[in-house]
Amino acid sequence: MRISLRQLKVFRMVASCLNYTRASEKLFMSQPAVSKQVKLLEEEVGVSLFEKVGKKIFLTDAGVDMQNYAESILGLVAEAKNHFAEMKGGHKGRLKVAVASTASSFAIEMLGNFRNLYPEVDFDIEVANRQALLSKVDKNLVDLVIMGQPPEKSHYSIEPFMKNPLVFIAQPKHPLVGKTVSVKELIKEPFVAREESSGTRQAMESFFRGQEDNLQIGMLFNSNDSIKSAVNSGFGLSLVSIHTIQVELEHASLAVLQVEGTPIERYWYLVHLQEKRLSPVAEAFRKFILDETALSI
């Protein structure tokens, strides 16, 4: 089977855009040239990768599989380019980092500090929930992931680098603010929470273990900004990382409840596949994070 990198790059763009015209514009190629590369790839693998319904195109099941392979193969090629560019001297290359939404505020600041040290490094930064982060690691789409709830499987490299205290928050005028609150009092209150796959949601359910059936979760959100807005608007209490509410605490738009047994002590983690050979740039960033936060654990 003879599949070229050019075919994979063109296919990946068409699969991303699901539109030949838009893909050709982004690739600076003519539309017939794009169509030809996709056709050659389909002939090589012997199956259709796209199907047309009306005026729209969609990936077939085989197309979805090819998209995963293309991402992995092109990712490995980019990793090799980074490695050999580094061997020529200097920290150059592209760093691909995925960050949990709860960690985005401080993680982006750390990336900025790293960029100041190595201005020739380019970044691909994605902010996602826990489930999406693990998917990106498993598919080898990123170099490193910064997250709060690490995976349990043994094929990951997992390194804690900074404390991540979780606290219960409320509207500043809530009657529980300023008091020492017991778990029995707390569980009587309505809550807004992250989706079930979220590490913060899992931590909240673990905190109320044995009483979780009594939790009154009225609203679910997949972003911390929505959580904070809902709490500020009086829809309920919530559990969040202290790192996500620094601005709100400074402006007194949210308050931290003094709940017995809190803050819940957790950590931020650097995660990657154990078998993955980190590029020199990724290894430099890993060491930078661990060195910068060495006194935070």
Disulfide bonds with the S-S distance in Angstrom:
none
